[in-house]
Amino acid sequence: MAKKKTPDGAPIVIKKYANRRLYNTNTSSYVTLDDLCDMVKADVDFVVYDAKSGDDITRSVLTQIIFEQEAKGENLLPIGFLRQLIGYYDDKLKALVPSYLEVAMENFSNNRDQIRQNLEETFGGLFPFNQMQELGKQNVAMFEQALSMFTPTAADQGNGRAPEAPSPADAEPKAEADPESSRKMHDLHEQLDRMQKQLDALAEKI
């Protein structure tokens, strides 16, 4: 679904002033974080700029909206997820996390209507675990594919080519050169395997 924009096709511009007030240049009126939250839910595309410096601060404002929603007791983000996310800020794999999260959420959003229909058809509060299992498998598969493409060879870095999955002959020298990175990669694969086994076990109980 395409996001709603201004008549000229550009995102709506929001300016944030030093007094923390937000100004919608499209409607020539001041707005609140709740208003921006409603715009996000209505799929209205906007960007937020610092009125003084001109810096794009959309990311920090969206993060602030999430903080406000969590403070109201919405509790959409699990504690475990938040801890893991914080842990990746200093991890070598942090460059992979944004793309994975974006693809995973996009995949979930694309299946949102089907999930809602399953919930409505399953009266009594039962949850469609089989459908969720399939979504989980898709996300795990995408994550594993991303991991296999993550570490480029030295030659690829030098000539600007897209990174390729390392060959078996190259795997051992890399592990010796960077044992810590190899260990983390191994741990990630083990976590993915455990996740898949849990999904399979859960589906068998339904």
N, C-alpha and C positions, 0 to 999 in steps of 0.2 A: 504494500500500500504506500502510495506516494505521500510524503508529508505536505501539509498545507503551507503555502508560502504567500508572499505578497503578490499583488497583481502582476508585477514585473518578473516574478519567478524567483526572487531572492528571499532568504530567510528574514523574518522580522528581527529588527535590531532593537535590543534592550540596552540602555545605558545605566551603569551603576555609578552613583555619585559618592562623594566623600562621606556624606551623611547616611550612607547605606541605602538611600532611596533608589528605587528602580523605575526607569522611565521608558515606556513603550513608545518608540518613535512612530509606529504605525497608527496608533490611536491617539497620540499626543496626550497621554495620561500616565499618571504614576500607577504602578502595580506593586503587588506584594509577592512573596515567595509562593503563597497559596495560589495566586493567579497564574504564576508560571507553572506550578504543578498541574493546574487544570489545563493549561495549554499543552503540556507534554501528554496528558491523558487524551486530549483531543487530537493528538498527532499534528500539532502546529509546530512548524520548524522555526527556531529562533536562535540567535547568537547574542551573547552578552559581552559588552565592552566596558572597560573602565573609562569613565567619562573624561578623566584627566590624562591618563597615559595612552589610551587607545588600545591597550592590551586586551586580547581575547581571554576572558575569564569565565567562559561558558562551563568548563569542566568544574571549576570550584563552586560555581553557583548551583549546578546540578547536584554536586556532592552535598551542598548545604541543604538542598531540598530533601535529599534522602535522610540526612541527619534530623531534619525537622519532623519528617514522617515517622522515623524510628522513635523520636522523643515523645510522639503522641501515642505510642503504644502499638503501632502497626506491626513492628517486629517481623519484617519480611526477610531480613538477612540473619541466618543462623550464626550463633556464636562461633561454632567450629569453622565456618566459612570465613568469617571475619578474621579469625586468628591465622588461618592459612594464607589469606590474601595479604595480611600485614607481613607475614614471613617472607613473601616473595619479593618485597621491595629491595632486599639486598641479595637476592638470589641471581645466579647467572642465567636462569631461565625466565627472568621477569619480562624479557622482550616478547616471549611467547604468550604470556598470560592474557594481555588485552585482546589479542586476536581470537584466542580460544574462547574467552568469556563472551565476546561479541557474537561469534558463530554459534555458540551453544544457546545463547538467549534468542538469537534470530531463529534458530531451529525450533525452539520452544514456542515462540510467538507464531511461527507459521503453522504450528499444529494446535494453537490455542482454541480455535473454533471446534475442532474435532474433540479436544479434551472436554470442553464445556458440554458438548452434546452427549459424550459418554457419561459425564456426571449426572446430567438430567435424566438419561435413560436408566441409570443405575440407582433406583430409589432406595432410600433407607440409609444413606450416608456411606455406602460402599464405594471404594475408589478403584478406577480402572487400572489396576496394576499392570495388566498385560500391555496396554498401550504405553504406559510410562516406561515399561521395560524396553520396548522397542526404541523409544526416544533416548533412553540411557545408552543403549547399544550404539546408536548413531553417534552420540556425543563421544563415547569412548573411542570409537573407530576414528573419528576425526582427530581426537587428541593424539592417538597413537601415530597417525599419519603425520601430524605436525611435528611430533617428537623425532620421527625418523628423518625429517628434512631440516631439523633445527641447526645442527652443527655442520657448517661448511668446511671444505678442505682448504688448506693454505692456498692451493692453486686457484680455487674458485674465488677466494677473497682478493687475490691479486688481479685477476682478469675481469672481475665484475660479473661472472656468470652466476646463474641461479644455483643455490646449493643443492647438492645431490646426496642421496643416502650413502653413507660410507660402505665400502665393500668389506667382505669378511677379512681380507688381507690387511686392510687398514685399521680394523677395529682394535686389534691388540696393541699396536704402537700408541694409539690415542689413549687407550686406557692407562698405559704406563706413563704417558706424558702428563696426563691430568687425572689421577686416580680419584680425586674428590668429585670432579664432574661426572666421571663414570659411575661412582657410587650413587650419586643423586639420581642419575638417569635410571639406574637399576631399581632404586627405591620407588621411583615414579611408576615404572612398569609393574612392580609388585602391587602397588596401591590400585592401579587400574585393574589388575587381575582379581584382587580381592573385591573391588567394587562390582565387577561383572558376576562373580560367584554369588554375591549377596543379592543382586538383582534376579539371577536365575533361581536362587532358593526362595525368594519372596514370591516369584511368579508360580512356583510349584505348589505353594500353600493356598493359592486362590482357587 
